[in-house]
Amino acid sequence: MYYLLLTVFIVVAFLLIIVVLMQRSRGDVGTAFGGMGQGVFGPGGVDTILTKITYWLGFSLMALAILLALTHPSKRGSLIGDEDKRPPVQTQQSNPQGQTAPSGTPSESKP
């Protein structure tokens, strides 16, 4: 199931790249630098078939990404539940046998 979803995810990603590259741009270079482009006062709500395909491919790519994250084969259990099973991490470092800590170090505490 996971590998089938992964294959569909890759195909949808390539299709999305192709469809986005096939669309023509909506503005010109002047709009990027604060100037007014040709399409500023033109009709704005025209959705072409490529735009609709882009929306559907984008939504399906996000849905497939969520499904892939939920069905990943190596993800078993909870990370919080596994916290109790881990060995304790030693945070204090001890000096090797026969050596003393240099003066002024935190290991030389005065009560």
All heavy atoms as an XYZ file, in Angstrom:
832
protein
N       0.829     -1.194      0.000
C       0.000      0.000      0.000
C       0.872      1.257      0.000
O       0.595      2.194     -0.733
C      -0.914     -0.054      1.231
C      -1.752      1.162      1.413
S      -3.058      1.186      0.213
C      -3.970      2.566      0.757
N       1.906      1.247      0.833
C       2.779      2.415      0.941
C       3.494      2.684     -0.383
O       3.583      3.835     -0.829
C       3.787      2.202      2.065
C       4.814      3.294      2.163
C       4.491      4.525      2.704
C       6.107      3.119      1.684
C       5.419      5.543      2.783
C       7.043      4.125      1.761
C       6.701      5.331      2.308
O       7.626      6.337      2.378
N       4.004      1.635     -1.013
C       4.769      1.826     -2.234
C       3.871      2.207     -3.413
O       4.311      2.925     -4.314
C       5.588      0.571     -2.538
C       6.637      0.339     -1.472
C       6.504     -0.672     -0.549
C       7.726      1.187     -1.375
C       7.443     -0.850      0.447
C       8.677      1.025     -0.392
C       8.536      0.001      0.520
O       9.465     -0.159      1.504
N       2.638      1.762     -3.400
C       1.681      2.203     -4.407
C       1.391      3.703     -4.239
O       1.390      4.459     -5.218
C       0.385      1.405     -4.297
C      -0.730      1.835     -5.242
C      -0.360      1.498     -6.673
C      -2.031      1.186     -4.845
N       1.187      4.141     -2.992
C       0.972      5.571     -2.730
C       2.199      6.392     -3.100
O       2.073      7.507     -3.617
C       0.624      5.792     -1.260
C      -0.774      5.394     -0.812
C      -0.900      5.559      0.699
C      -1.808      6.217     -1.520
N       3.378      5.851     -2.841
C       4.614      6.557     -3.181
C       4.754      6.725     -4.692
O       5.151      7.798     -5.176
C       5.821      5.812     -2.603
C       7.180      6.470     -2.774
C       7.211      7.806     -2.041
C       8.264      5.552     -2.271
N       4.404      5.690     -5.440
C       4.463      5.771     -6.898
C       3.459      6.798     -7.424
O       3.795      7.611     -8.292
C       4.165      4.387     -7.508
O       5.077      3.437     -6.954
C       4.316      4.410     -9.011
N       2.249      6.785     -6.897
C       1.236      7.763     -7.316
C       1.682      9.175     -6.938
O       1.499     10.121     -7.706
C      -0.137      7.411     -6.697
C      -1.156      8.505     -6.969
C      -0.621      6.085     -7.219
N       2.309      9.330     -5.770
C       2.812     10.633     -5.321
C       3.847     11.176     -6.301
O       3.816     12.358     -6.670
C       3.414     10.483     -3.923
C       3.961     11.743     -3.351
C       3.132     12.699     -2.795
C       5.319     11.994     -3.352
C       3.630     13.868     -2.261
C       5.840     13.150     -2.826
C       4.988     14.089     -2.271
N       4.762     10.334     -6.738
C       5.810     10.774     -7.671
C       5.206     11.132     -9.023
O       5.579     12.152     -9.628
C       6.890      9.680     -7.802
C       7.650      9.565     -6.483
C       7.849      9.982     -8.943
C       8.582      8.390     -6.409
N       4.240     10.353     -9.501
C       3.593     10.646    -10.781
C       2.838     11.963    -10.701
O       2.928     12.804    -11.608
C       2.657      9.482    -11.193
C       1.784      9.862    -12.368
C       3.468      8.240    -11.510
N       2.108     12.184     -9.611
C       1.361     13.437     -9.441
C       2.321     14.622     -9.357
O       2.052     15.693     -9.904
C       0.438     13.357     -8.206
C      -0.124     14.714     -7.834
C      -0.691     12.387     -8.461
N       3.450     14.441     -8.697
C       4.425     15.535     -8.593
C       4.975     15.905     -9.968
O       5.080     17.106    -10.298
C       5.560     15.135     -7.658
N       5.307     14.910    -10.790
C       5.796     15.210    -12.140
C       4.713     15.850    -13.000
O       4.983     16.785    -13.763
C       6.327     13.946    -12.818
C       7.713     13.571    -12.373
C       7.970     12.295    -11.926
C       8.756     14.480    -12.399
C       9.234     11.935    -11.502
C      10.023     14.141    -11.988
C      10.266     12.862    -11.532
N       3.480     15.376    -12.889
C       2.381     15.989    -13.640
C       2.162     17.433    -13.226
O       1.900     18.310    -14.066
C       1.095     15.186    -13.453
C       1.015     13.852    -14.179
C      -0.255     13.118    -13.790
C       1.077     14.058    -15.684
N       2.275     17.709    -11.927
C       2.114     19.076    -11.444
C       3.212     19.984    -11.994
O       2.946     21.118    -12.405
C       2.115     19.095     -9.916
C       1.868     20.435     -9.239
C       0.490     20.970     -9.598
C       1.992     20.289     -7.740
N       4.426     19.489    -12.041
C       5.528     20.278    -12.606
C       5.267     20.582    -14.077
O       5.428     21.722    -14.538
C       6.862     19.528    -12.422
C       7.256     19.493    -10.948
C       7.968     20.177    -13.243
C       8.415     18.577    -10.641
N       4.830     19.584    -14.829
C       4.582     19.768    -16.258
C       3.446     20.758    -16.494
O       3.543     21.655    -17.339
C       4.289     18.409    -16.920
C       5.563     17.569    -16.947
C       3.744     18.580    -18.327
C       5.346     16.123    -17.333
N       2.358     20.625    -15.732
C       1.205     21.512    -15.920
C       1.558     22.949    -15.556
O       1.147     23.896    -16.243
C      -0.007     21.006    -15.113
C      -1.118     22.028    -15.085
C      -0.514     19.706    -15.699
N       2.329     23.149    -14.503
C       2.721     24.511    -14.120
C       3.630     25.127    -15.176
O       3.506     26.312    -15.505
C       3.399     24.501    -12.727
C       4.086     25.816    -12.445
C       2.380     24.207    -11.654
N       4.540     24.332    -15.733
C       5.422     24.872    -16.763
C       4.693     25.165    -18.077
O       5.141     25.994    -18.861
C       6.575     23.905    -17.017
C       7.608     23.812    -15.890
C       8.644     22.752    -16.221
C       8.276     25.154    -15.667
N       3.565     24.517    -18.322
C       2.800     24.756    -19.549
C       1.976     26.035    -19.478
O       1.581     26.574    -20.516
C       1.874     23.566    -19.829
C       2.608     22.362    -20.340
S       1.593     20.892    -20.549
C       0.056     21.467    -21.147
N       1.706     26.544    -18.300
C       0.880     27.745    -18.171
C       1.672     28.976    -18.570
O       2.876     29.053    -18.361
C       0.391     27.897    -16.730
C      -0.549     26.807    -16.301
C      -0.994     26.986    -14.871
O      -0.832     28.044    -14.290
N      -1.556     25.943    -14.304
N       0.956     29.948    -19.101
C       1.637     31.199    -19.434
C       1.609     32.099    -18.202
O       0.716     32.004    -17.351
C       1.008     31.883    -20.634
C      -0.350     32.434    -20.430
C      -0.839     33.107    -21.706
N      -2.040     33.860    -21.448
C      -2.057     35.143    -21.123
N      -0.930     35.808    -21.050
N      -3.198     35.762    -20.902
N       2.553     32.983    -18.117
C       2.640     33.844    -16.942
C       1.528     34.884    -16.970
O       1.039     35.265    -18.022
C       4.000     34.533    -16.898
O       4.132     35.419    -17.980
N       1.148     35.366    -15.800
C       0.050     36.335    -15.712
C       0.549     37.773    -15.619
O      -0.226     38.693    -15.682
C      -0.800     36.030    -14.480
C      -1.518     34.731    -14.643
C      -2.514     34.545    -13.571
N      -3.228     33.296    -13.797
C      -4.285     32.926    -13.146
N      -4.759     33.684    -12.203
N      -4.868     31.792    -13.423
N       1.795     37.958    -15.374
C       2.317     39.313    -15.251
C       3.573     39.462    -16.085
O       4.030     38.534    -16.735
N       4.112     40.649    -16.067
C       5.380     40.862    -16.746
C       6.410     41.303    -15.729
O       6.159     41.349    -14.535
C       5.217     41.881    -17.872
C       4.636     43.207    -17.400
O       4.317     43.305    -16.201
O       4.508     44.122    -18.224
N       7.584     41.626    -16.198
C       8.673     41.972    -15.297
C       8.384     43.265    -14.544
O       8.812     43.442    -13.413
C       9.998     42.081    -16.097
C      11.150     42.471    -15.207
C      10.295     40.776    -16.806
N       7.625     44.142    -15.122
C       7.326     45.428    -14.478
C       6.548     45.275    -13.184
O       6.676     46.081    -12.265
N       5.715     44.252    -13.083
C       4.941     44.072    -11.861
C       5.807     43.606    -10.707
O       5.464     43.823     -9.551
C       3.811     43.055    -12.081
O       4.372     41.809    -12.482
C       2.826     43.549    -13.120
N       6.927     42.982    -10.992
C       7.800     42.504     -9.927
C       8.511     43.660     -9.231
O       8.885     43.546     -8.062
C       8.832     41.529    -10.488
N       8.679     44.772     -9.927
C       9.406     45.912     -9.358
C       8.490     47.074     -9.001
O       8.929     48.211     -8.918
C      10.493     46.374    -10.329
C      11.512     45.310    -10.607
C      11.526     44.648    -11.813
C      12.433     44.955     -9.635
C      12.461     43.666    -12.059
C      13.364     43.970     -9.882
C      13.376     43.322    -11.091
N       7.219     46.816     -8.815
C       6.312     47.846     -8.359
C       5.574     48.567     -9.452
O       4.709     49.390     -9.182
N       5.864     48.286    -10.698
C       5.150     48.928    -11.790
C       3.816     48.248    -12.027
O       3.512     47.201    -11.472
N       2.989     48.866    -12.862
C       1.682     48.276    -13.151
C       1.794     47.449    -14.416
O       2.259     47.908    -15.443
C       0.637     49.378    -13.320
C       0.357     50.074    -12.012
S      -0.823     51.425    -12.047
C      -1.751     51.257    -13.469
N       1.359     46.208    -14.329
C       1.405     45.326    -15.488
C       0.192     45.502    -16.368
O      -0.711     46.287    -16.093
N       0.143     44.740    -17.441
C      -0.967     44.851    -18.383
C      -2.240     44.236    -17.830
O      -3.328     44.655    -18.178
C      -0.592     44.149    -19.685
C       0.577     44.793    -20.378
C       1.031     43.954    -21.565
O       0.587     42.833    -21.750
N       1.934     44.517    -22.357
N      -2.116     43.251    -16.980
C      -3.291     42.551    -16.500
C      -3.893     43.111    -15.232
O      -4.735     42.482    -14.619
N      -3.466     44.287    -14.799
C      -3.945     44.829    -13.541
C      -5.419     45.178    -13.611
O      -6.188     44.866    -12.703
C      -3.108     46.069    -13.137
C      -3.704     46.735    -11.913
C      -1.682     45.679    -12.890
N      -5.857     45.804    -14.707
C      -7.242     46.224    -14.806
C      -8.066     45.301    -15.699
O      -9.217     45.577    -15.978
C      -7.326     47.660    -15.344
C      -6.697     48.641    -14.414
C      -5.512     49.265    -14.732
C      -7.290     48.932    -13.189
C      -4.930     50.161    -13.865
C      -6.709     49.836    -12.322
C      -5.525     50.447    -12.659
N      -7.489     44.218    -16.145
C      -8.209     43.299    -17.023
C      -9.083     42.348    -16.221
O      -9.136     42.399    -14.989
N      -9.816     41.474    -16.931
C     -10.654     40.511    -16.226
C      -9.787     39.536    -15.432
O      -8.856     38.962    -15.965
C     -11.416     39.801    -17.351
C     -10.602     40.023    -18.575
C      -9.884     41.321    -18.371
N     -10.128     39.369    -14.156
C      -9.237     38.608    -13.292
C      -9.681     37.208    -12.972
O      -8.884     36.389    -12.600
N     -10.930     36.880    -13.107
C     -11.411     35.609    -12.610
C     -11.476     34.492    -13.625
O     -12.275     33.586    -13.485
N     -10.685     34.542    -14.661
C     -10.748     33.533    -15.699
C      -9.882     32.350    -15.288
O      -8.683     32.479    -15.107
C     -10.279     34.104    -17.051
C     -10.314     33.037    -18.122
C     -11.103     35.290    -17.440
N     -10.528     31.184    -15.119
C      -9.794     29.964    -14.804
C      -9.741     29.098    -16.053
O     -10.774     28.694    -16.589
C     -10.484     29.179    -13.680
C     -10.202     29.763    -12.311
O      -9.224     30.518    -12.188
O     -10.958     29.456    -11.377
N      -8.553     28.823    -16.496
C      -8.401     27.936    -17.643
C      -8.390     26.496    -17.156
O      -8.350     26.227    -15.952
C      -7.099     28.245    -18.398
O      -6.007     27.993    -17.520
C      -7.060     29.684    -18.873
N      -8.408     25.583    -18.090
C      -8.385     24.171    -17.726
C      -7.054     23.816    -17.051
O      -7.017     22.985    -16.137
C      -8.671     23.281    -18.957
C      -8.843     21.820    -18.566
C      -7.571     23.401    -19.982
C     -10.119     21.555    -17.848
N      -5.981     24.474    -17.466
C      -4.681     24.206    -16.836
C      -4.667     24.681    -15.384
O      -4.053     24.042    -14.525
C      -3.550     24.870    -17.624
C      -3.209     24.236    -18.970
C      -2.140     25.045    -19.671
C      -2.761     22.806    -18.795
N      -5.339     25.778    -15.106
C      -5.404     26.268    -13.728
C      -6.185     25.309    -12.849
O      -5.781     25.004    -11.724
C      -6.066     27.658    -13.694
O      -5.376     28.520    -14.588
C      -6.029     28.244    -12.310
N      -7.295     24.797    -13.380
C      -8.097     23.844    -12.609
C      -7.342     22.540    -12.385
O      -7.406     21.962    -11.297
C      -9.415     23.578    -13.320
C     -10.331     24.770    -13.317
C     -11.604     24.489    -14.056
C     -12.477     25.737    -14.097
N     -13.723     25.509    -14.822
N      -6.616     22.084    -13.400
C      -5.795     20.873    -13.232
C      -4.708     21.112    -12.198
O      -4.405     20.231    -11.384
C      -5.200     20.445    -14.593
C      -6.308     19.955    -15.523
C      -4.150     19.363    -14.417
C      -5.835     19.680    -16.932
N      -4.141     22.310    -12.183
C      -3.107     22.636    -11.196
C      -3.667     22.585     -9.784
O      -3.024     22.046     -8.875
C      -2.527     24.035    -11.476
O      -2.019     24.070    -12.806
C      -1.409     24.373    -10.511
N      -4.860     23.135     -9.587
C      -5.490     23.072     -8.261
C      -5.708     21.633     -7.817
O      -5.377     21.256     -6.695
C      -6.829     23.811     -8.261
C      -6.733     25.318     -8.386
C      -7.687     26.024     -9.098
C      -5.695     26.018     -7.795
C      -7.610     27.401     -9.222
C      -5.618     27.385     -7.913
C      -6.565     28.070     -8.619
O      -6.488     29.425     -8.734
N      -6.281     20.817     -8.702
C      -6.580     19.433     -8.323
C      -5.309     18.627     -8.070
O      -5.249     17.823     -7.134
C      -7.435     18.761     -9.398
C      -8.856     19.180     -9.297
C      -9.516     20.039    -10.112
C      -9.787     18.784     -8.295
N     -10.813     20.199     -9.686
C     -11.003     19.434     -8.571
C      -9.722     17.948     -7.196
C     -12.133     19.268     -7.778
C     -10.851     17.781     -6.412
C     -12.038     18.432     -6.707
N      -4.295     18.840     -8.896
C      -3.034     18.129     -8.675
C      -2.359     18.585     -7.384
O      -1.769     17.780     -6.667
C      -2.089     18.322     -9.867
C      -2.433     17.555    -11.139
C      -1.494     17.955    -12.269
C      -2.362     16.060    -10.897
N      -2.463     19.867     -7.078
C      -1.876     20.375     -5.829
C      -2.564     19.810     -4.601
O      -1.900     19.375     -3.644
N      -3.895     19.791     -4.630
C      -4.632     19.223     -3.499
C      -4.366     17.731     -3.351
O      -4.200     17.221     -2.244
C      -6.130     19.470     -3.648
C      -6.521     20.911     -3.484
C      -7.445     21.489     -4.330
C      -5.962     21.691     -2.487
C      -7.805     22.823     -4.185
C      -6.319     23.013     -2.325
C      -7.239     23.587     -3.175
N      -4.326     17.011     -4.469
C      -4.064     15.574     -4.377
C      -2.633     15.303     -3.926
O      -2.381     14.322     -3.224
C      -4.363     14.890     -5.711
O      -3.551     15.415     -6.729
N      -1.687     16.160     -4.288
C      -0.305     15.986     -3.825
C      -0.229     16.161     -2.304
O       0.451     15.386     -1.621
C       0.610     16.987     -4.532
C       2.101     16.772     -4.319
C       2.558     15.594     -5.144
C       2.874     18.005     -4.709
N      -0.947     17.144     -1.771
C      -0.949     17.334     -0.312
C      -1.627     16.164      0.397
O      -1.151     15.692      1.427
C      -1.654     18.650      0.043
C      -0.837     19.874     -0.273
S      -1.579     21.387      0.334
C      -2.920     21.600     -0.814
N      -2.729     15.679     -0.165
C      -3.422     14.547      0.448
C      -2.560     13.290      0.416
O      -2.494     12.534      1.397
C      -4.748     14.304     -0.268
N      -1.873     13.066     -0.691
C      -0.983     11.907     -0.777
C       0.190     12.028      0.189
O       0.637     11.022      0.751
C      -0.476     11.740     -2.211
C      -1.468     11.162     -3.202
C      -0.942     11.282     -4.618
C      -1.762      9.712     -2.864
N       0.698     13.231      0.384
C       1.798     13.418      1.338
C       1.355     13.081      2.753
O       2.096     12.451      3.518
C       2.316     14.860      1.265
N       0.138     13.474      3.108
C      -0.382     13.142      4.441
C      -0.588     11.643      4.584
O      -0.231     11.034      5.593
C      -1.686     13.928      4.705
C      -1.362     15.412      4.839
C      -2.386     13.420      5.947
C      -2.578     16.310      4.863
N      -1.147     11.008      3.542
C      -1.343      9.560      3.585
C      -0.015      8.809      3.672
O       0.098      7.805      4.370
C      -2.118      9.095      2.353
C      -3.614      9.348      2.375
C      -4.226      8.983      1.027
C      -4.262      8.565      3.490
N       0.986      9.298      2.953
C       2.302      8.661      3.023
C       2.902      8.786      4.419
O       3.544      7.860      4.915
C       3.252      9.281      1.995
C       3.086      8.792      0.568
C       3.930      9.629     -0.368
C       3.457      7.336      0.456
N       2.702      9.916      5.047
C       3.231     10.099      6.401
C       2.519      9.195      7.401
O       3.133      8.695      8.346
C       3.093     11.554      6.822
N       1.227      8.970      7.190
C       0.472      8.141      8.120
C       0.707      6.653      7.922
O       0.570      5.874      8.864
C      -1.026      8.443      7.983
C      -1.471      9.832      8.427
C      -2.939     10.030      8.126
C      -1.193     10.022      9.901
N       1.049      6.231      6.710
C       1.206      4.810      6.426
C       2.653      4.381      6.265
O       2.918      3.321      5.709
C       0.436      4.437      5.147
O       0.971      5.184      4.055
C      -1.040      4.695      5.300
N       3.596      5.165      6.726
C       5.009      4.812      6.593
C       5.292      3.515      7.342
O       4.902      3.371      8.496
C       5.882      5.946      7.134
C       7.306      5.825      6.715
N       8.213      5.117      7.426
C       7.954      6.310      5.631
C       9.383      5.166      6.810
N       9.241      5.895      5.712
N       5.973      2.542      6.702
C       6.144      1.226      7.338
C       7.045      1.222      8.567
O       6.879      0.382      9.442
C       6.749      0.367      6.226
C       7.197      1.281      5.172
C       6.496      2.575      5.344
N       7.992      2.124      8.683
C       8.889      2.084      9.839
C       8.319      2.818     11.048
O       8.872      2.749     12.126
C      10.243      2.700      9.483
O      10.103      4.081      9.270
N       7.220      3.514     10.865
C       6.626      4.253     11.979
C       5.696      3.327     12.749
O       4.592      3.037     12.341
C       5.849      5.462     11.468
C       5.290      6.309     12.570
C       4.503      7.461     12.025
C       3.905      8.237     13.167
N       3.022      9.266     12.733
N       6.140      2.863     13.862
C       5.336      1.984     14.702
C       5.340      2.540     16.114
O       6.395      2.756     16.700
C       5.914      0.565     14.731
C       5.965     -0.085     13.386
C       4.581     -0.535     12.952
N       4.649     -1.225     11.689
C       4.012     -0.861     10.610
N       3.246      0.198     10.624
N       4.113     -1.533      9.505
N       4.188      2.776     16.661
C       4.090      3.263     18.028
C       4.270      4.765     18.110
O       4.276      5.480     17.125
N       4.442      5.205     19.337
C       4.549      6.626     19.598
C       5.947      6.954     20.088
O       6.575      6.172     20.801
C       3.530      7.024     20.665
O       3.755      8.335     21.083
N       6.433      8.115     19.717
C       7.736      8.542     20.215
C       7.681      8.840     21.703
O       8.628      8.613     22.433
C       8.209      9.780     19.454
C       8.578      9.565     17.999
C       8.929     10.898     17.365
C       9.717      8.602     17.873
N       6.553      9.353     22.172
C       6.416      9.658     23.593
C       6.329      8.373     24.401
O       6.891      8.261     25.483
C       5.169     10.542     23.824
C       5.361     11.876     23.105
C       4.935     10.758     25.308
C       4.153     12.750     23.105
N       5.657      7.369     23.875
C       5.558      6.085     24.566
C       6.890      5.362     24.639
O       7.168      4.619     25.585
N       7.757      5.576     23.643
C       9.074      4.940     23.636
C      10.065      5.644     24.548
O      11.164      5.150     24.771
C       9.636      4.911     22.213
C       8.815      4.030     21.287
O       8.069      3.185     21.814
O       8.931      4.180     20.066
N       9.716      6.788     25.063
C      10.628      7.567     25.908
C      10.974      6.818     27.192
O      12.090      6.900     27.688
C       9.999      8.922     26.228
C      10.922      9.896     26.907
C      12.033     10.394     26.000
O      11.824     10.482     24.784
O      13.108     10.685     26.513
N      10.021      6.078     27.753
C      10.286      5.343     28.990
C      11.196      4.150     28.763
O      11.864      3.691     29.689
C       8.964      4.851     29.595
C       8.077      6.006     30.002
O       8.624      7.101     30.270
O       6.848      5.818     30.042
N      11.255      3.640     27.555
C      12.040      2.452     27.261
C      13.502      2.756     26.980
O      14.319      1.859     26.938
C      11.435      1.721     26.072
C      10.024      1.247     26.329
C       9.436      0.637     25.092
C       7.973      0.293     25.315
N       7.341     -0.188     24.097
N      13.832      3.987     26.752
C      15.217      4.360     26.429
C      16.088      4.292     27.671
O      15.647      4.610     28.771
C      15.269      5.781     25.865
C      14.637      5.899     24.525
C      14.813      7.288     24.003
N      14.093      7.450     22.739
C      13.988      8.578     22.098
N      14.544      9.664     22.581
N      13.342      8.651     20.975
N      17.350      3.924     27.488
C      18.253      3.931     28.644
C      18.541      5.367     29.072
O      18.536      6.283     28.242
C      19.519      3.254     28.124
C      19.464      3.408     26.648
C      18.011      3.433     26.285
N      18.766      5.585     30.360
C      19.029      6.955     30.810
C      20.347      7.475     30.241
O      21.322      6.744     30.122
C      19.098      6.819     32.335
C      19.383      5.381     32.578
C      18.797      4.616     31.436
N      20.331      8.731     29.900
C      21.520      9.367     29.345
C      22.328      9.950     30.488
O      21.809     10.666     31.339
C      21.119     10.485     28.354
C      22.338     11.180     27.804
C      20.277      9.912     27.244
N      23.626      9.618     30.508
C      24.489     10.117     31.567
C      24.941     11.531     31.222
O      25.548     11.762     30.184
C      25.715      9.207     31.694
C      26.052      8.874     33.103
C      27.236      7.920     33.169
O      27.929      7.721     32.198
N      27.446      7.346     34.317
N      24.615     12.467     32.074
C      24.970     13.851     31.788
C      26.224     14.294     32.536
O      26.886     15.225     32.126
C      23.818     14.791     32.178
O      23.498     14.592     33.548
C      22.601     14.512     31.316
N      26.554     13.669     33.642
C      27.752     14.015     34.415
C      28.943     13.246     33.879
O      28.882     12.053     33.666
C      27.565     13.658     35.897
C      26.583     14.525     36.608
C      27.175     15.878     36.970
O      28.377     16.090     36.826
N      26.337     16.777     37.398
N      30.025     13.936     33.634
C      31.245     13.273     33.215
C      32.155     13.145     34.430
O      32.347     14.095     35.178
C      31.945     14.068     32.137
C      31.179     14.099     30.835
C      31.944     14.834     29.764
O      33.011     15.373     30.014
N      31.396     14.852     28.568
N      32.676     11.975     34.603
C      33.567     11.773     35.742
C      35.015     11.815     35.275
O      35.324     11.586     34.110
C      33.272     10.427     36.411
O      33.476      9.389     35.477
N      35.906     12.100     36.194
C      37.327     12.120     35.890
C      37.847     10.693     35.849
O      37.414      9.838     36.609
C      38.091     12.899     36.963
C      37.746     14.362     36.926
O      37.450     14.896     35.875
N      37.767     15.001     38.083
N      38.801     10.415     34.979
C      39.406      9.091     34.972
C      40.101      8.802     36.312
O      40.461      9.715     37.049
C      40.427      9.169     33.836
C      40.003     10.320     32.993
C      39.284     11.251     33.904
N      40.240      7.511     36.584
C      40.821      7.089     37.858
C      42.236      7.651     38.005
O      43.054      7.551     37.108
C      40.879      5.563     37.920
C      41.173      5.038     39.291
C      40.015      4.211     39.788
O      39.232      3.759     39.005
N      39.922      4.044     41.076
N      42.495      8.244     39.137
C      43.829      8.755     39.442
C      44.063     10.178     38.998
O      45.140     10.716     39.208
N      43.089     10.815     38.358
C      43.265     12.195     37.923
C      42.312     13.089     38.699
O      41.250     12.674     39.122
C      42.979     12.329     36.429
C      44.000     11.649     35.552
C      43.714     11.910     34.076
O      42.764     12.605     33.738
N      44.548     11.358     33.225
N      42.725     14.310     38.878
C      41.862     15.280     39.537
C      41.479     16.364     38.539
O      42.162     16.584     37.553
C      42.574     15.939     40.734
O      43.745     16.599     40.235
C      42.952     14.911     41.779
N      40.386     16.996     38.829
C      39.916     18.057     37.948
C      40.763     19.301     38.143
O      41.227     19.593     39.241
C      38.459     18.372     38.250
N      41.015     20.062     37.097
C      41.770     21.311     37.242
C      40.998     22.283     38.133
O      39.788     22.209     38.260
C      41.887     21.854     35.825
C      41.209     20.903     34.920
C      40.660     19.794     35.729
N      41.720     23.179     38.762
C      41.072     24.114     39.660
C      40.184     25.075     38.873
O      40.503     25.452     37.754
C      42.129     24.910     40.448
O      42.918     25.665     39.548
N      39.071     25.456     39.493
C      38.151     26.399     38.860
C      37.106     25.722     37.979
O      36.403     26.388     37.268
N      37.023     24.395     38.005
C      36.005     23.705     37.214
C      34.767     23.461     38.063
O      34.834     23.477     39.287
C      36.531     22.358     36.692
O      36.894     21.560     37.803
C      37.721     22.548     35.769
N      33.636     23.230     37.449
C      32.397     23.016     38.207
C      32.440     21.765     39.096
O      31.695     21.664     40.047
C      31.324     22.860     37.137
C      31.892     23.482     35.921
C      33.371     23.351     36.022
N      33.302     20.805     38.778
C      33.356     19.592     39.598
C      33.993     19.878     40.967
O      33.895     19.081     41.873
C      34.146     18.505     38.876
O      35.475     18.909     38.711
N      34.626     21.021     41.089
C      35.257     21.390     42.341
C      34.289     22.298     43.106
O      34.450     23.496     43.204
C      36.557     22.153     42.036
C      37.449     22.371     43.219
C      38.700     23.105     42.783
O      38.640     24.341     42.728
O      39.699     22.445     42.484
N      33.228     21.719     43.621
C      32.205     22.514     44.313
C      32.516     22.613     45.804
O      32.978     21.661     46.415
C      30.839     21.881     44.100
O      30.829     20.595     44.642
N      32.252     23.770     46.342
C      32.483     23.991     47.776
C      31.132     24.164     48.443
O      30.400     25.079     48.130
C      33.320     25.257     47.968
C      34.701     25.135     47.353
C      35.480     26.400     47.540
C      36.831     26.249     46.864
N      37.604     27.457     46.921
N      30.775     23.289     49.363
C      29.471     23.395     50.015
C      29.374     24.515     51.011
O      30.153     25.227     51.414
C      29.299     22.068     50.713
C      30.604     21.362     50.663
C      31.496     22.101     49.742
